[in-house]
Amino acid sequence: MNLIIELPDDQVTALREQAERFGVSAEAYARQLLERDLREHDRGHLNRAPRHISQVIAEIMADAPLEEFAKRRSHR
């Protein structure tokens, strides 16, 4: 599969710098990143037991600032 990705100049520069550190082309480095991310994604889905929706919501909301909850309650 061929894939074309449009990146802002600063991200292109960062990609090239990282690739150079690893001694590979920017294209090869980007491919390695995508492959790693997809492997981790697959592993996460295979190893994850089904959870109740309340557990998923609690996990998502764990990092929400408390003042956001206060705002929501005051709008009722």
MARGUKOL-82839 format. One record per residue: x, y, z of N, C-alpha, C, O in turn; residue in three letters. Coordinates in steps of 0.05 Angstrom, whole numbers, plus 5000, padded with zeros to 4 digits. Example, Ala and Ser with C-alpha at 12.3 -4.5 7.8 and 13.67 -1.06 7.14 Angstrom:
BEGIN
526448865156524649105156526449345156528549345169ALA
525749555142527349795143525850015157526850235161SER
***
This chain:
BEGIN
501749765000500050005000501850255000503750265015MET
501250434984502550694984500850894998498350894995ASN
502051065014500651255030501951525029504451535032LEU
500451725024501552005024500452145048498052165052ILE
502352265064501552405088502552695085504952735081ILE
500752885089501553165089502153245118500453215135GLU
504553345122505453435148506353725147507453815127LEU
505953875169506954145170510054135170511253935178PRO
511254345161514254355159515654285185517654145184ASP
514654375208516054315233515954015239517853915250ASP
513753885232513653595237515453445217516553235224GLN
515653545193517453415173520253435183521753245182VAL
521053665193523753705204524253515228526353385229THR
522253495246522553315269522753025260524352865271ALA
521152945240521252675230523952615218525152405223LEU
525052795202527652755190529852735211531652575209ARG
529652905232531752905253531652635268533752515273GLU
529252545274529052285289530052055271531451885281GLN
529352065246530151855228533251845226534451635226ALA
534452085224537352095222538651985247540751845245GLU
537452035271538551915295538651615295540451485306ARG
536651495281536451205280537851095255537850855250PHE
538951275238540451195215538651075192539550905177GLY
536251175190534351085169533151325155533451555165VAL
531851275133530551495119528051575134527051435151SER
527051815128524551915141522251725134520551675151ALA
522251625110520051435102520251175118518151075127GLU
522651065121522950825137522250865166521050695178ALA
523051095177522351155205519351175209518251075228TYR
518051315191515151345192513751075191511851025205ALA
514750905173513650635171513950485197512150345206ARG
516350505209516850365234514950455256513950295272GLN
514450715257512650825277509850725272508450645292LEU
508950725248506250615242505950325248504050235260LEU
507950165241507949885246507849825276506349655286GLU
509449975292509549935321506850005333505749865350ARG
505750235324503150325335500950115329499350055346ASP
500950015304498949815297499249555313497249435320LEU
501749465317502249225333501149265362499849095373ARG
501749495373500849555401497849565402496549475421GLU
496649685381493749705380492549425379490649365393HIS
493649255362492648975359492948825386491148685394ASP
495248855399495748725424493848815445492748655461ARG
493349075446491449185465488649075462487349025482GLY
487749045438485048935433484948645439482848545448HIS
487048495434487048205439487148145468485947955477LEU
488648305483489048245512486948375530486848315554ASN
485348555519483448695536480848545539479548475519ARG
480148495564477548365569475348575566475848815571ALA
473048485558470748675556470248815583470348685604PRO
469649075581469149225606466349345604465349395583ARG
465249395628462649525629463049825621465149935626HIS
461049935609461250215599461950405622463350605617ILE
461050355646461650535668464650535674465750735683SER
465950305670468850295674470350465653472250595659GLN
469350445629470650605607470250905613472151055610VAL
467850985620467351265626469051355650470151575649ILE
469251195671470851275694473751315686475051495696ALA
474751145669477551165660477951415644479951555648GLU
476151485626476351725610476151975628477652165623ILE
474351975647473852205664475952245686475952445699MET
477652045691479552055713481352305712482152405733ALA
482052395688483852625685482352885682483653095679ASP
479752885682478153125678478453305703478253195726ALA
478853565700479053745723476453755739474253755727PRO
476653765765474253765782472454005776469953985778LEU
473654225768471954465762470054425738468054555736GLU
470854235721469054175698466554035708464354085697GLU
466853865728464453735739462653945753460153935750PHE
463854135767462354345780460754505760458454575764ALA
461954575737460654725716458254575705456154685701LYS
458554315701456354145691453954145710451654165702ARG
454554115736452454105756450954365757448554365761ARG
452354595754451054855757449354925732447755105734SER
449654775710448054825686445454675686443854715667HIS
444954515706442454355706440054525714437854415716ARG
***
